[in-house]
Amino acid sequence: MKNPSPILLPSVRYRRRATVFVLLSLAITGISIYLNFNPLLLFTEFHYVRDLIGEMLPPNFSILWTNKTILGSVGQTLAMAFLGTLAGGTIAICMAFLAASNTMPLKLVRIFVRALLALERIIPVLVTVLLFVIAVGLGPFAGVLTITVTTVGTFGKLFTEAIENAEHAPAEAIFSVGATRWQVAHFSILPQVLPSFIANFLYAFDINLRVAIGLGIFGAGGIGLQLYMAMKVLHYPDALALLCVSTALIMLTEKLSDHLRKKIL
Amino acid sequence: MNLQDFSLRRYRKRLLPLSILLLLVILSARVCGVSGEGLRSGIIKGYAFLGHLFPPDWAAFPEMIGPAFESVVIALLATFFGVFLSLCFALAAAANISYPWLRSLSRAFIAIERSLPEIIIVLILVAAFGLGPVPGMLALTLGCIGMLGKLFADAIEEIDIVTIEAIEAVGANKGQVIVFGVLPQIMPRVISYAMFRFEINIRLSVLLGAVGAGGIGYELDSAFNLLQYHRAFTALIVTLLLVFIIERLSGYLRKKIKVEGALK
């Protein structure tokens, strides 16, 4: 910080803290009343959670090999996340090159692509998946398209900033010996940003796997749908087994992606 | 430079990863039923469908304000509770404050929490507590712990140990060390992360609404399911406005509280 904060008397400091504290607690109480949320209910009604857990235990792991579709749905979820990440990431890279000021000379194109990216970022996943389910029908394809769109929204801006922050000197050096714009982008900027892009792809896959499981509920299939169905028909032991599978899947992916990212960067 | 530099050998290093990647793409495209034909007809169908959305049902606009407010309020309350709980878990999970057994316990809990998507948590909570905003709020609170708990714990492990030692040297107990030594150092980061999480919570509360947590997500989903597309479009506009305003507000506030190493 440039200007150090002025030294306050302890009395002033405490009064300020007390004001913030009171305002916060007032806000929390007000909102809790508005939502009909009584924190005490968590303790008095905890027996519902206990009953549910009692019904869930023991997890019915035998469903994993008796029901052949489960393994297929795990594959579907993984494939959905993988394809969505790859397609979305690739589109995001292309759009980032069109939106970065050092690779795209035309200001109009830049503004247009940036606006598109900003719009994509604010469209909620719920809307995207509902639209795609109507357009291409129920199934993992709708999930792939949804994940593609969200990934573009999340990473387009990030990639644009990465490209704009790339070192200028190599680009100028190549440009001065007569390289075209395309060659500058290919031989100077891409090698600089590619490692961080790949690391971001891995990170995106990690996140998209969670999204893919969630999207199953809205008709994209996969393990999320199986879990939803099991909850709906009150087969709680099956649901717990599926829950364990999806948790293990996410944890493994996270560990793997962390490991690979550390290797790349 | 000789001829060998231009042979296939030069590209062999890239050939293997690329072919594996291609194989994976083809395999998963088959699993997901991706087809160019489906995409083409889908674009036509989707475009025709967008025509059904217009014009938005402006009469339903006032009805959307209440649910939108509810979504914001769910996200806000979940952020408050989530930040508070995350701080507790982070203090227990930081190597320089906590005991080793407590640390591994807390880290394990945070890791499990992180690997449960919020939408799955809400499904379970709805089964336990019934429909309504409260399960959504609780799910978002638990989701906060998964993300913020880890970030806060890492922030606490990076703090300046000299301050802690100085406070300990004049005889402070553990509680005083935390209140006067640890919290002031991580507070700017806590606020910045909390605002980032609030943004995420807004988006998630829209999504969770569709599985029964109420708010604007529920309106959107039910309008879609009842084929009231004009009404759905109104809900969509309200949602977009909401997310846009919150994003701008949070971005502005986070720029004011500049922190090194903060999330963008």
HADDOCK unambig.tbl for C-alpha pairs under 7 A between the chains (distance, minus, plus):
assign (segid A and resid 28 and name CA) (segid B and resid 77 and name CA) 6.52 0.50 0.50
assign (segid A and resid 31 and name CA) (segid B and resid 73 and name CA) 6.64 0.50 0.50
assign (segid A and resid 31 and name CA) (segid B and resid 77 and name CA) 6.97 0.50 0.50
assign (segid A and resid 35 and name CA) (segid B and resid 133 and name CA) 6.77 0.50 0.50
assign (segid A and resid 37 and name CA) (segid B and resid 134 and name CA) 6.29 0.50 0.50
assign (segid A and resid 48 and name CA) (segid B and resid 128 and name CA) 5.46 0.50 0.50
assign (segid A and resid 48 and name CA) (segid B and resid 129 and name CA) 6.87 0.50 0.50
assign (segid A and resid 49 and name CA) (segid B and resid 128 and name CA) 5.37 0.50 0.50
assign (segid A and resid 52 and name CA) (segid B and resid 128 and name CA) 6.22 0.50 0.50
assign (segid A and resid 76 and name CA) (segid B and resid 31 and name CA) 6.02 0.50 0.50
assign (segid A and resid 76 and name CA) (segid B and resid 32 and name CA) 6.12 0.50 0.50
assign (segid A and resid 79 and name CA) (segid B and resid 28 and name CA) 4.68 0.50 0.50
assign (segid A and resid 79 and name CA) (segid B and resid 31 and name CA) 6.91 0.50 0.50
assign (segid A and resid 79 and name CA) (segid B and resid 32 and name CA) 6.75 0.50 0.50
assign (segid A and resid 80 and name CA) (segid B and resid 32 and name CA) 6.57 0.50 0.50
assign (segid A and resid 83 and name CA) (segid B and resid 25 and name CA) 6.62 0.50 0.50
assign (segid A and resid 83 and name CA) (segid B and resid 28 and name CA) 6.91 0.50 0.50
assign (segid A and resid 122 and name CA) (segid B and resid 240 and name CA) 6.15 0.50 0.50
assign (segid A and resid 122 and name CA) (segid B and resid 243 and name CA) 5.93 0.50 0.50
assign (segid A and resid 122 and name CA) (segid B and resid 244 and name CA) 6.07 0.50 0.50
assign (segid A and resid 123 and name CA) (segid B and resid 240 and name CA) 6.17 0.50 0.50
assign (segid A and resid 124 and name CA) (segid B and resid 203 and name CA) 6.25 0.50 0.50
assign (segid A and resid 126 and name CA) (segid B and resid 207 and name CA) 5.49 0.50 0.50
assign (segid A and resid 134 and name CA) (segid B and resid 46 and name CA) 6.95 0.50 0.50
assign (segid A and resid 135 and name CA) (segid B and resid 42 and name CA) 4.60 0.50 0.50
assign (segid A and resid 135 and name CA) (segid B and resid 43 and name CA) 6.67 0.50 0.50
assign (segid A and resid 135 and name CA) (segid B and resid 45 and name CA) 5.39 0.50 0.50
assign (segid A and resid 135 and name CA) (segid B and resid 46 and name CA) 4.53 0.50 0.50
assign (segid A and resid 136 and name CA) (segid B and resid 38 and name CA) 6.40 0.50 0.50
assign (segid A and resid 136 and name CA) (segid B and resid 39 and name CA) 6.84 0.50 0.50
assign (segid A and resid 136 and name CA) (segid B and resid 42 and name CA) 4.72 0.50 0.50
assign (segid A and resid 140 and name CA) (segid B and resid 32 and name CA) 5.05 0.50 0.50
assign (segid A and resid 141 and name CA) (segid B and resid 32 and name CA) 5.50 0.50 0.50
assign (segid A and resid 141 and name CA) (segid B and resid 33 and name CA) 6.05 0.50 0.50
assign (segid A and resid 141 and name CA) (segid B and resid 34 and name CA) 5.57 0.50 0.50
assign (segid A and resid 210 and name CA) (segid B and resid 117 and name CA) 5.80 0.50 0.50
assign (segid A and resid 214 and name CA) (segid B and resid 117 and name CA) 6.97 0.50 0.50
assign (segid A and resid 214 and name CA) (segid B and resid 119 and name CA) 5.89 0.50 0.50
assign (segid A and resid 247 and name CA) (segid B and resid 115 and name CA) 5.48 0.50 0.50
assign (segid A and resid 247 and name CA) (segid B and resid 116 and name CA) 6.09 0.50 0.50
assign (segid A and resid 250 and name CA) (segid B and resid 115 and name CA) 5.61 0.50 0.50
assign (segid A and resid 251 and name CA) (segid B and resid 115 and name CA) 5.97 0.50 0.50
